[in-house]
Amino acid sequence: MYPLNYAILKHFTKVKEASAESVMEALKGQYGDFKAFKKGEIINALMTAEANGLLEESRFELNSNQELEVFYRAHKEGAATINQYIK
């Protein structure tokens, strides 16, 4: 089992794009009991990955609660870097 931040990054190498909500849905089975498994913490991890050039914003939409949902994707170079360091 990877550390949570590694699992979040690795998830983006397996999907076209994802938001914090969809990452949480995908990882809740393994990581749901982790203290850092909160929406705000996931958003911070995604924003950090974007700032470090591993992810990029792909689109925005309003979810069913009328909250802005930001979707990210791992571009080719970002996915290669993630896969290089997280086997």
BELPEMO-V34519 format. One line per field, one symbol per residue. ss: DSSP state (2 for helix, 1 for strand, 0 for the rest). psi: psi as a letter, one per 20 degrees, with the letter a starting at -180 (. if undefined). burial: I if it has 9 or more other ideal C-beta (glycine too) atoms within 8 Angstrom, else O. Layout:
ss = ???
psi = ???
burial = ???
This chain:
ss = 000222222220000001122222222222200000002222222222222000011111110000011111100222222222200
psi = pqqghghgghhiiiqgrqrgghggghihghjhiqhjmqghhggggghghghjjhrqphrqrpaijkqpppqqqorghghggghgho.
burial = OOOIOIIIIIIIIOOOIIIIIIIIOIIIOOIOOOOOIOOOIIIOIIOOIIOOOIIIIOOOOOIOOOOOIIIIIIOOOIIOIIIOOOO
